[in-house]
């Protein structure tokens, strides 16, 4: 799992046995499905200081791959932002590759405003005994040594594994290549008890065969990984998580404003067996 867009966390993962940055092994009893999910985004709340009068958009998340070959994520986050004085179109496009067997992670993010490229972040990360080594090639070429961290899929695997065990709260350090691709984040995850959907959940019907299945309500808070002592998260995301990694009913809290994301379309792909 990793933050993108306005600090957005991409959703979904594939279940398999993994070795995390701390060297522990986590196994999932069920294989989580490759899929493509589309979410409609709307402004839920905004403070005066946010400078946002209105916002809406769409998020598309596609997950593919296998435990043998690694996993790829293609992610696009497009919003139209009305400040009251002007309207801006923002477009963030991210692709990642993660191989949990070898501890390798590759990432590329391009951010556009009104169809003009604002920023490109490109690099690779590798788990080492002492931590995570990041090699950036854009926006500039440099190397960064970071503390031992989980990559996004390993982190999502831990969320699901702990949810199945009934564990409700845990912390983890992650590296997801977001922002400038040179920092880790501390996450605090709360997993509620499994529950069935109710009649007032508008996007449950978009989940296809999962529409009547149980899910976990999950909230993940993200904090800067520094010694500033700031106890406030820089970003918080809540969502409903199925045991195959598919998510819906998102709430993305950026502090000054909050976005909701309702599942609009879901396509589940065939899982490929390792050869």
Helices and strands as residue ranges (DSSP letters): E 3-4, E 8-9, E 18-19, E 25-26, E 35-46, G 48-50, E 54-66, E 70-82, E 87-99, E 104-113, E 116-128, E 131-138, E 142-146, H 152-165, E 169-174, E 185-191, G 204-210, E 216-224, E 235-241, E 247-253, E 257-268
